[in-house]
């Protein structure tokens, strides 16, 4: 018997591949034709159209033709496949061919010789051989269970089901039919082989169907349905032969063979799927586990019925009951041993899982990064100690809190927008930097990444986020940005300074060059030469002051600037600065109002001149 422990093992699916035909049109045409043939055959055998001999001919030849069609279809499927699938289709083809040969022998007696078919005959060999070949074909579609105990349980369960069904059939009339049958013991044994074979086929059908994968249910139903119809016709034939009611005209139940083999012929034509998906099946369901128990329960009810009606079990029924009991005990021994083995493996697996969980917890607890599980409602599920340390709190205090509590007010809206692609499943991981608020209300910058964790159904369960303290890095980046801005400002000032100095130098040099050329090339008087020389001297003084300004700037930066105070006539110094400014810009009007009574003051004339020159230069530069 299969128990709860055996149910934990995954079933191996049956993989059925047919002719590889795509589309429903070929199958629909073949199915329609088969349906029409089955209806006509059933009607003919039921109402004996035309004549009795015509009915006998149609019955015998039609059954053989259906079997040969199934054999051809399965053989073609075997030729187009490989491995176990080819082997399975080959057995189905051999089964149909064996049954067809038996029917040909039967037809030779009835149609060819026009005599009643003896029972048993050579035809029975073909009929009975078709049963094990079909059963092997079904089993060839799937591999055997991997564990020895499970294989033993499968064999015992199938045997118990078969013997239980045979016991039920025997006690409810099959035994009496054979006891009163006028046939020989050999004929009775052969006749008994038909229902036994049908019982085995019924058992195999259930076992095979529950192992079929979803994509091949249609093809498997055609195969198993065909075997079921053939088994029904076999049982009816055996029963009617045993009680002597099966005549030359046969029975309307003979249509089961035609329908069955036409269904088997349709199985390879079932449309092939574009994708060969293998879905892992789950554990056995309760009804599948209870199937052998139901068969044993039925046998027990049959035995109780025998006792209640004062009927004794004959020798064969007693042997069946005893065999069922022995197999039942053996099955429980194997199940118990398998359960103990699975229990030991389960305990070992639980210990390994617990060890791995403890190791994982230790790794997470001592991870250098902060780790948090955040629900889809943006509430914290749990955190590791490092995460709590980053925010200067404890894990229990953070559990259940909203993420917004630990984010700067300006950050939550942005973080919510960043999470949108992760919510929609557009991306698997996101990362960013955020300004967080610690428990002591201090700010800290955190670099984080978040990954969506989904369940088996694909629904988002929670987010797994990891955090890293980047406060120092962020401060360094801000300082570097400020330093870069300062360097850029100094670079602009340097460019402006170079432009201004080059302009001033060029202006002074133009005056010096022009006046000196006039003195050299023109005939000038002494007074004019002195005037030109005075202008040259002023431009030279101007150049000297600019050079001194640059040197003073360097001294200011170095902290070595010194003053040379002396008596200075401010009126003369200011007037001279105004004259130079007036000469440098013809677009501006300069007005100076000086106090003639202003006495001399003690000052550094060069520095005073620098200050006034800068003021006038800025006035020229920034005035319209």
Secondary structure, 3 states (H helix, E strand, C coil): CCCHHHHCCCCCCECCCCCCCCCCHHHHHHHHHHHHHHHHHHHHHHHCCCCHHHHHHHHHHHHHHHHHHHHHHHHHHHHCCCHHHHHHHHHHHHHHHHHHHHHHHHHHHHHHCCCCCCCCCHHHHHHHHHHHHHHHHHHHCCCCCCCHHHHHHHHHHHHHHHHHHHHHHHHHHHHHHHHCCCCCHHHHHHHHHHHHHHHHHHHHHHHHHHHECHHHHHHHHHHHHHHHHHHHHHHHHHHHHHCCCCCCCCCHHHHHHHHHHHHHHHHCCCCCCCCCCCCCCCCCCHHHHHHHHHHHHHHHHHHHHHHHCCCCCCHHHHHHHHHHHHHHHHHHHHHHHHHHHHHHHHHHHHHHHHHHHHHHHHHHHCCCCEEEEEECCCEEEEECHHHHHHCCCCHHHHCCCEHHHHECCCCHHHHHHHHHHHHHCCCCEEEEEEEEECCCCCEEEEEEEEEEEECCCCCEEEEEEEEEECHHHHHHHHHHHHHHHHHHHHHHHHHHHHHHHHHHHHHHHHHHHHHHHHHHHCCCCHHHHHHHHHHHHHHHHHHHHHHHHHHHHHHHHHCCCCCCCEEECHHHHHHHHHHHHHHHCCCCCCCCCCCCCCCCEEECHHHHHHHHHHHHHHHHHHCC
